[in-house]
Amino acid sequence: MINKNYKWIGKTELSKSIAEQVFGGERKLLIFDMSEYSAEQSDQRLIGAPPGYVGYDSGGELTNAVKENSF
């Protein structure tokens, strides 16, 4: 939704404002520091390990957060 290549332009604040308007607050806003996901296999932290790999049943940070917080 928001270009990650620009720094210090208010991406997080914009997201917080949108969450306030859509959800009535920031409680359901999920914020991830995408600089932590630059390694080749780091996408598995977000969406979980593929079938057949260790941790497949655990899910990822994003998928688990969506499951736990119905939107």
N, CA, C and O atoms as CSV, one atom per row, in Angstrom:
chain,resi,resn,atom,element,x,y,z
A,1,MET,N,N,0.819,-1.186,0.000
A,1,MET,CA,C,0.000,0.000,0.000
A,1,MET,C,C,0.864,1.251,0.000
A,1,MET,O,O,0.583,2.201,-0.731
A,2,ILE,N,N,1.908,1.258,0.809
A,2,ILE,CA,C,2.763,2.437,0.923
A,2,ILE,C,C,4.172,2.033,0.519
A,2,ILE,O,O,4.671,0.999,0.963
A,3,ASN,N,N,4.818,2.835,-0.318
A,3,ASN,CA,C,6.142,2.514,-0.826
A,3,ASN,C,C,7.158,2.463,0.303
A,3,ASN,O,O,7.338,3.437,1.033
A,4,LYS,N,N,7.821,1.323,0.442
A,4,LYS,CA,C,8.796,1.126,1.508
A,4,LYS,C,C,10.125,1.819,1.237
A,4,LYS,O,O,10.948,1.934,2.145
A,5,ASN,N,N,10.355,2.279,0.020
A,5,ASN,CA,C,11.649,2.849,-0.340
A,5,ASN,C,C,11.882,4.248,0.204
A,5,ASN,O,O,13.021,4.715,0.239
A,6,TYR,N,N,10.835,4.914,0.622
A,6,TYR,CA,C,10.985,6.263,1.151
A,6,TYR,C,C,11.045,6.220,2.667
A,6,TYR,O,O,10.265,5.519,3.311
A,7,LYS,N,N,11.983,6.983,3.234
A,7,LYS,CA,C,12.127,7.017,4.691
A,7,LYS,C,C,11.660,8.360,5.216
A,7,LYS,O,O,11.803,9.395,4.564
A,8,TRP,N,N,11.102,8.314,6.409
A,8,TRP,CA,C,10.717,9.524,7.143
A,8,TRP,C,C,9.678,10.379,6.419
A,8,TRP,O,O,9.746,11.607,6.463
A,9,ILE,N,N,8.711,9.732,5.748
A,9,ILE,CA,C,7.655,10.501,5.081
A,9,ILE,C,C,6.300,10.334,5.767
A,9,ILE,O,O,5.301,10.889,5.310
A,10,GLY,N,N,6.262,9.570,6.864
A,10,GLY,CA,C,5.020,9.434,7.615
A,10,GLY,C,C,4.182,8.218,7.261
A,10,GLY,O,O,2.961,8.249,7.413
A,11,LYS,N,N,4.816,7.137,6.788
A,11,LYS,CA,C,4.071,5.930,6.411
A,11,LYS,C,C,3.311,5.354,7.596
A,11,LYS,O,O,2.141,4.992,7.467
A,12,THR,N,N,3.961,5.267,8.741
A,12,THR,CA,C,3.316,4.708,9.927
A,12,THR,C,C,2.201,5.616,10.416
A,12,THR,O,O,1.127,5.138,10.781
A,13,GLU,N,N,2.441,6.904,10.425
A,13,GLU,CA,C,1.403,7.841,10.882
A,13,GLU,C,C,0.196,7.817,9.955
A,13,GLU,O,O,-0.942,7.899,10.417
A,14,LEU,N,N,0.433,7.705,8.656
A,14,LEU,CA,C,-0.670,7.597,7.707
A,14,LEU,C,C,-1.471,6.323,7.972
A,14,LEU,O,O,-2.702,6.342,7.959
A,15,SER,N,N,-0.770,5.225,8.209
A,15,SER,CA,C,-1.441,3.959,8.503
A,15,SER,C,C,-2.255,4.047,9.781
A,15,SER,O,O,-3.359,3.506,9.856
A,16,LYS,N,N,-1.720,4.722,10.785
A,16,LYS,CA,C,-2.459,4.903,12.037
A,16,LYS,C,C,-3.717,5.733,11.820
A,16,LYS,O,O,-4.763,5.433,12.394
A,17,SER,N,N,-3.626,6.760,11.007
A,17,SER,CA,C,-4.791,7.597,10.707
A,17,SER,C,C,-5.857,6.815,9.950
A,17,SER,O,O,-7.049,6.949,10.227
A,18,ILE,N,N,-5.423,6.001,8.998
A,18,ILE,CA,C,-6.369,5.171,8.250
A,18,ILE,C,C,-7.045,4.177,9.185
A,18,ILE,O,O,-8.258,3.982,9.112
A,19,ALA,N,N,-6.266,3.545,10.066
A,19,ALA,CA,C,-6.835,2.591,11.025
A,19,ALA,C,C,-7.842,3.272,11.940
A,19,ALA,O,O,-8.870,2.683,12.276
A,20,GLU,N,N,-7.562,4.487,12.340
A,20,GLU,CA,C,-8.489,5.245,13.186
A,20,GLU,C,C,-9.817,5.451,12.462
A,20,GLU,O,O,-10.882,5.298,13.062
A,21,GLN,N,N,-9.759,5.793,11.189
A,21,GLN,CA,C,-10.980,6.039,10.419
A,21,GLN,C,C,-11.740,4.750,10.098
A,21,GLN,O,O,-12.969,4.718,10.157
A,22,VAL,N,N,-11.011,3.701,9.763
A,22,VAL,CA,C,-11.652,2.456,9.333
A,22,VAL,C,C,-12.105,1.602,10.516
A,22,VAL,O,O,-13.227,1.096,10.532
A,23,PHE,N,N,-11.217,1.444,11.515
A,23,PHE,CA,C,-11.494,0.539,12.624
A,23,PHE,C,C,-11.869,1.250,13.915
A,23,PHE,O,O,-12.250,0.601,14.889
A,24,GLY,N,N,-11.766,2.582,13.934
A,24,GLY,CA,C,-12.081,3.319,15.152
A,24,GLY,C,C,-10.938,3.358,16.145
A,24,GLY,O,O,-11.141,3.732,17.300
A,25,GLY,N,N,-9.747,2.983,15.727
A,25,GLY,CA,C,-8.574,3.013,16.596
A,25,GLY,C,C,-7.446,2.195,16.002
A,25,GLY,O,O,-7.585,1.584,14.942
A,26,GLU,N,N,-6.330,2.196,16.705
A,26,GLU,CA,C,-5.134,1.500,16.222
A,26,GLU,C,C,-5.054,0.062,16.709
A,26,GLU,O,O,-4.103,-0.647,16.378
A,27,ARG,N,N,-6.023,-0.376,17.479
A,27,ARG,CA,C,-5.967,-1.695,18.096
A,27,ARG,C,C,-5.782,-2.812,17.066
A,27,ARG,O,O,-5.089,-3.789,17.346
A,28,LYS,N,N,-6.372,-2.691,15.909
A,28,LYS,CA,C,-6.297,-3.739,14.888
A,28,LYS,C,C,-5.222,-3.475,13.837
A,28,LYS,O,O,-5.152,-4.186,12.835
A,29,LEU,N,N,-4.399,-2.478,14.051
A,29,LEU,CA,C,-3.336,-2.149,13.107
A,29,LEU,C,C,-2.144,-3.070,13.336
A,29,LEU,O,O,-1.663,-3.206,14.461
A,30,LEU,N,N,-1.679,-3.691,12.281
A,30,LEU,CA,C,-0.496,-4.547,12.342
A,30,LEU,C,C,0.657,-3.796,11.696
A,30,LEU,O,O,0.574,-3.401,10.533
A,31,ILE,N,N,1.729,-3.599,12.448
A,31,ILE,CA,C,2.893,-2.886,11.929
A,31,ILE,C,C,4.087,-3.836,11.935
A,31,ILE,O,O,4.416,-4.432,12.961
A,32,PHE,N,N,4.720,-3.967,10.791
A,32,PHE,CA,C,5.906,-4.799,10.653
A,32,PHE,C,C,7.040,-3.943,10.118
A,32,PHE,O,O,6.854,-3.179,9.171
A,33,ASP,N,N,8.222,-4.070,10.726
A,33,ASP,CA,C,9.417,-3.391,10.227
A,33,ASP,C,C,9.960,-4.237,9.082
A,33,ASP,O,O,10.617,-5.252,9.309
A,34,MET,N,N,9.688,-3.822,7.872
A,34,MET,CA,C,10.024,-4.637,6.707
A,34,MET,C,C,11.522,-4.755,6.456
A,34,MET,O,O,11.944,-5.596,5.661
A,35,SER,N,N,12.333,-3.935,7.112
A,35,SER,CA,C,13.781,-4.089,6.966
A,35,SER,C,C,14.244,-5.405,7.589
A,35,SER,O,O,15.331,-5.889,7.271
A,36,GLU,N,N,13.438,-5.983,8.464
A,36,GLU,CA,C,13.772,-7.266,9.083
A,36,GLU,C,C,13.483,-8.441,8.152
A,36,GLU,O,O,13.829,-9.578,8.472
A,37,TYR,N,N,12.861,-8.187,7.020
A,37,TYR,CA,C,12.446,-9.243,6.107
A,37,TYR,C,C,13.178,-9.174,4.772
A,37,TYR,O,O,12.608,-9.528,3.740
A,38,SER,N,N,14.411,-8.731,4.776
A,38,SER,CA,C,15.150,-8.574,3.525
A,38,SER,C,C,15.907,-9.832,3.108
A,38,SER,O,O,16.310,-9.950,1.951
A,39,ALA,N,N,16.105,-10.770,4.029
A,39,ALA,CA,C,16.805,-12.005,3.684
A,39,ALA,C,C,15.914,-12.887,2.803
A,39,ALA,O,O,14.691,-12.748,2.806
A,40,GLU,N,N,16.531,-13.779,2.064
A,40,GLU,CA,C,15.811,-14.592,1.081
A,40,GLU,C,C,14.659,-15.402,1.684
A,40,GLU,O,O,13.576,-15.443,1.100
A,41,GLN,N,N,14.862,-16.032,2.814
A,41,GLN,CA,C,13.833,-16.884,3.410
A,41,GLN,C,C,13.011,-16.188,4.490
A,41,GLN,O,O,12.212,-16.836,5.166
A,42,SER,N,N,13.191,-14.899,4.662
A,42,SER,CA,C,12.509,-14.200,5.753
A,42,SER,C,C,11.002,-14.085,5.547
A,42,SER,O,O,10.270,-13.800,6.494
A,43,ASP,N,N,10.533,-14.302,4.324
A,43,ASP,CA,C,9.086,-14.268,4.103
A,43,ASP,C,C,8.381,-15.341,4.924
A,43,ASP,O,O,7.198,-15.211,5.238
A,44,GLN,N,N,9.101,-16.396,5.269
A,44,GLN,CA,C,8.518,-17.457,6.084
A,44,GLN,C,C,8.168,-16.970,7.486
A,44,GLN,O,O,7.277,-17.526,8.129
A,45,ARG,N,N,8.852,-15.951,7.960
A,45,ARG,CA,C,8.483,-15.371,9.258
A,45,ARG,C,C,7.098,-14.748,9.185
A,45,ARG,O,O,6.350,-14.787,10.162
A,46,LEU,N,N,6.749,-14.173,8.039
A,46,LEU,CA,C,5.440,-13.531,7.873
A,46,LEU,C,C,4.326,-14.536,7.607
A,46,LEU,O,O,3.279,-14.482,8.251
A,47,ILE,N,N,4.538,-15.442,6.673
A,47,ILE,CA,C,3.449,-16.314,6.231
A,47,ILE,C,C,3.585,-17.755,6.695
A,47,ILE,O,O,2.661,-18.544,6.499
A,48,GLY,N,N,4.697,-18.122,7.301
A,48,GLY,CA,C,4.894,-19.478,7.794
A,48,GLY,C,C,5.704,-20.323,6.825
A,48,GLY,O,O,5.883,-19.977,5.657
A,49,ALA,N,N,6.183,-21.433,7.346
A,49,ALA,CA,C,7.002,-22.341,6.545
A,49,ALA,C,C,6.132,-23.087,5.535
A,49,ALA,O,O,4.956,-23.340,5.795
A,50,PRO,N,N,6.707,-23.439,4.388
A,50,PRO,CA,C,5.945,-24.196,3.393
A,50,PRO,C,C,5.686,-25.629,3.875
A,50,PRO,O,O,6.378,-26.112,4.771
A,51,PRO,N,N,4.695,-26.309,3.287
A,51,PRO,CA,C,4.395,-27.687,3.684
A,51,PRO,C,C,5.632,-28.574,3.604
A,51,PRO,O,O,6.415,-28.485,2.658
A,52,GLY,N,N,5.793,-29.422,4.603
A,52,GLY,CA,C,6.928,-30.332,4.642
A,52,GLY,C,C,8.127,-29.795,5.400
A,52,GLY,O,O,9.084,-30.533,5.632
A,53,TYR,N,N,8.100,-28.532,5.792
A,53,TYR,CA,C,9.205,-27.931,6.523
A,53,TYR,C,C,8.860,-27.817,8.005
A,53,TYR,O,O,7.690,-27.768,8.384
A,54,VAL,N,N,9.899,-27.775,8.829
A,54,VAL,CA,C,9.713,-27.607,10.267
A,54,VAL,C,C,9.008,-26.282,10.528
A,54,VAL,O,O,9.396,-25.252,9.977
A,55,GLY,N,N,7.984,-26.303,11.359
A,55,GLY,CA,C,7.251,-25.094,11.697
A,55,GLY,C,C,6.061,-24.813,10.806
A,55,GLY,O,O,5.412,-23.776,10.943
A,56,TYR,N,N,5.763,-25.737,9.883
A,56,TYR,CA,C,4.639,-25.524,8.962
A,56,TYR,C,C,3.325,-25.294,9.712
A,56,TYR,O,O,2.530,-24.437,9.327
A,57,ASP,N,N,3.101,-26.055,10.775
A,57,ASP,CA,C,1.851,-25.948,11.540
A,57,ASP,C,C,1.785,-24.692,12.394
A,57,ASP,O,O,0.710,-24.327,12.869
A,58,SER,N,N,2.907,-24.031,12.597
A,58,SER,CA,C,2.943,-22.864,13.483
A,58,SER,C,C,2.422,-21.592,12.827
A,58,SER,O,O,1.954,-20.694,13.527
A,59,GLY,N,N,2.488,-21.494,11.527
A,59,GLY,CA,C,2.078,-20.265,10.843
A,59,GLY,C,C,3.157,-19.207,10.961
A,59,GLY,O,O,4.230,-19.453,11.512
A,60,GLY,N,N,2.864,-18.039,10.445
A,60,GLY,CA,C,3.810,-16.930,10.501
A,60,GLY,C,C,3.254,-15.782,11.318
A,60,GLY,O,O,2.114,-15.837,11.780
A,61,GLU,N,N,4.051,-14.745,11.498
A,61,GLU,CA,C,3.632,-13.596,12.303
A,61,GLU,C,C,2.390,-12.926,11.718
A,61,GLU,O,O,1.467,-12.584,12.457
A,62,LEU,N,N,2.359,-12.740,10.418
A,62,LEU,CA,C,1.212,-12.089,9.780
A,62,LEU,C,C,-0.009,-13.000,9.785
A,62,LEU,O,O,-1.096,-12.577,10.178
A,63,THR,N,N,0.162,-14.243,9.353
A,63,THR,CA,C,-0.986,-15.149,9.290
A,63,THR,C,C,-1.576,-15.403,10.667
A,63,THR,O,O,-2.797,-15.476,10.806
A,64,ASN,N,N,-0.739,-15.539,11.685
A,64,ASN,CA,C,-1.254,-15.753,13.041
A,64,ASN,C,C,-1.981,-14.523,13.564
A,64,ASN,O,O,-3.012,-14.648,14.224
A,65,ALA,N,N,-1.462,-13.351,13.279
A,65,ALA,CA,C,-2.115,-12.119,13.735
A,65,ALA,C,C,-3.485,-11.958,13.086
A,65,ALA,O,O,-4.435,-11.527,13.739
A,66,VAL,N,N,-3.591,-12.299,11.813
A,66,VAL,CA,C,-4.879,-12.197,11.121
A,66,VAL,C,C,-5.867,-13.218,11.682
A,66,VAL,O,O,-7.048,-12.913,11.845
A,67,LYS,N,N,-5.389,-14.424,11.977
A,67,LYS,CA,C,-6.262,-15.448,12.564
A,67,LYS,C,C,-6.778,-15.025,13.936
A,67,LYS,O,O,-7.946,-15.247,14.258
A,68,GLU,N,N,-5.918,-14.420,14.737
A,68,GLU,CA,C,-6.274,-14.045,16.105
A,68,GLU,C,C,-7.141,-12.795,16.176
A,68,GLU,O,O,-7.883,-12.616,17.142
A,69,ASN,N,N,-7.062,-11.937,15.183
A,69,ASN,CA,C,-7.804,-10.675,15.189
A,69,ASN,C,C,-8.712,-10.612,13.978
A,69,ASN,O,O,-8.282,-10.248,12.883
A,70,SER,N,N,-9.949,-10.963,14.179
A,70,SER,CA,C,-10.874,-10.901,13.045
A,70,SER,C,C,-11.108,-9.446,12.666
A,70,SER,O,O,-11.327,-8.597,13.529
A,71,PHE,N,N,-11.061,-9.174,11.403
A,71,PHE,CA,C,-11.242,-7.818,10.917
A,71,PHE,C,C,-12.651,-7.681,10.443
A,71,PHE,O,O,-13.046,-6.610,9.983
